[in-house]
């Protein structure tokens, strides 16, 4: 998996859905960059399905990425790496509403700016798909547009991925966001079929994009979250 750095100081990792493997891909990207000597850091702006540990809400995707990449940020930095944490494993807008809290993009932008001032590269992972609601009016797409980062799309290889992936690519480009490419993640165990092989070629052709990498099935240590 290769990221051409150019003048990039970050990327936004989105998916065609929840559970497609955005966290695994984000961890792989973080490892690849850090192995090349880049001071890269991970950010999960909105995390649902958090667990309470020692009186604090622990962000499972953040913990997973730290474990895989072997990094151990101080607690103060972890707070800005995952600034919006909610207990219910649901769409961000619902999880926030049930706790009578608001997700504010400007506050996420401040946390992002702090991370960017401390590190050379920020890998930002979205929640759910690109149109997952953050509030009654704002979606994950609004956050991606505010951050002005180029986007990597994580997709499944199997049946149904063509429609989901092509619609995601279309929506990103309609919002004038740069798409670096698609990473195919095998979120489920199984042999690669003729359908999956054709899907990769079709996504590249109709989506006018490149398949940046194809990751094998990797079991996550926690259950599916947004």
Buried (B, 14 or more C-beta within 10 A) or exposed (E): BEBEEEEBEBBBBBBBBBBBBBBBBBBBBBBBBBEEEBEBBBBBBBBBBBBEEEEEEBBBBBBBBBEBBEBEBEEEBBBBBBBBBBBBBBBBBEBBBEEEEEBBBEEBBEBBEBBBEEBBBBBBBBBBBBEBBBBEEBBBBBBBBBBEBBBBBBBBBBEEBBEBBBBBBEBBBEEEBEBBBBBBBBBEEEEEEEEBEEBBEBBBEEBEBEBBBBBEEBEBEBEEBB
